[in-house]
Amino acid sequence: MNFTLNDTQQQVLEEVAEAEMRTVEQMLSLLLVQGVRFYFCDYCSPFYNEVNADKLEEQLLKEVKDAI
């Protein structure tokens, strides 16, 4: 399943990507890395006991590096 950003989300993403001189795709991956890391830092989902934040971070950062 793919999601579509609403207009506000798209505008914010474009603005921060431009500020960082990155592509929108790179910036989205970096924001996802930080969001997953922050959210699951001290939290375990009651529905899925183990979210491997390290694995997800590696996948997203690999995508960022591959896009350079």
Summary of the structure (lengths in Angstrom):
residues: 68
radius of gyration: 13.4
end to end distance: 25.4
largest distance: 38.1
contacts: 143
relative contact order: 0.13
helix: 65%
strand: 0%
